[in-house]
Amino acid sequence: MADAIGGGTVKVAKVTLTAAQVQLLVSAPITLVPAPGAGMIVSILSATCYIDYNSVAYTTGADILIEYGTATVVTFDGVLALTADTVMVASQGGSAVVAAVSNAAVVITADDVPGAGNSPVTVSVVYTLISL
């Protein structure tokens, strides 16, 4: 069911990160949507982040970021500082410049090293692939 600009079906990608993965996000981002292929881009329609609070809070107020290429397209502000089960829902705010980026993966990273916590975090996106 393609549209006039080459879009396709709406898809969902979801990853549950262990506490160890969360603590390494700055140095080891996690792929959420793999690179779609030459001449294609991933268009994120909305995103969700769920922290399943366990018993130890992360020691920094690091934010979970969703990045496409080198551009941050969604920020879950302060999610790792929370001490209760919480769901954050976001849509891409405004526009993000991802100049000349095609065939790039969507990754989960953080803006600071979130140490000492033990809660898993689930990140999901609703997206479509668009042919350039």
Secondary structure as the mmCIF struct_conf table of DSSP 4:
data_model
#
loop_
_struct_conf.conf_type_id
_struct_conf.id
_struct_conf.beg_label_comp_id
_struct_conf.beg_label_asym_id
_struct_conf.beg_label_seq_id
_struct_conf.end_label_comp_id
_struct_conf.end_label_asym_id
_struct_conf.end_label_seq_id
TURN_TY1_P TURN_TY1_P1 ALA A 4 ILE A 5
BEND BEND1 GLY A 6 GLY A 6
STRN STRN1 GLY A 7 GLY A 7
STRN STRN2 LYS A 11 LEU A 17
HELX_LH_PP_P HELX_LH_PP_P1 THR A 18 THR A 18
HELX_RH_AL_P HELX_RH_AL_P1 ALA A 19 GLN A 23
TURN_TY1_P TURN_TY1_P2 LEU A 24 SER A 27
BEND BEND2 ALA A 28 ALA A 28
STRN STRN3 ILE A 30 VAL A 33
TURN_TY1_P TURN_TY1_P3 ALA A 38 GLY A 39
STRN STRN4 MET A 40 ILE A 51
BEND BEND3 SER A 55 VAL A 56
BEND BEND4 THR A 59 THR A 60
HELX_LH_PP_P HELX_LH_PP_P2 ALA A 62 ASP A 63
STRN STRN5 ILE A 64 TYR A 68
TURN_TY1_P TURN_TY1_P4 GLY A 69 THR A 70
STRN STRN6 ALA A 71 PHE A 76
TURN_TY1_P TURN_TY1_P5 ASP A 77 GLY A 78
HELX_RH_3T_P HELX_RH_3T_P1 VAL A 79 ALA A 81
BEND BEND5 ALA A 84 ALA A 84
STRN STRN7 THR A 86 ALA A 90
BEND BEND6 GLY A 94 GLY A 94
TURN_TY1_P TURN_TY1_P6 ALA A 99 ALA A 100
BEND BEND7 ASN A 103 ASN A 103
STRN STRN8 VAL A 106 ALA A 110
BEND BEND8 ASP A 111 ASP A 112
BEND BEND9 ALA A 116 ALA A 116
STRN STRN9 VAL A 121 SER A 131
#
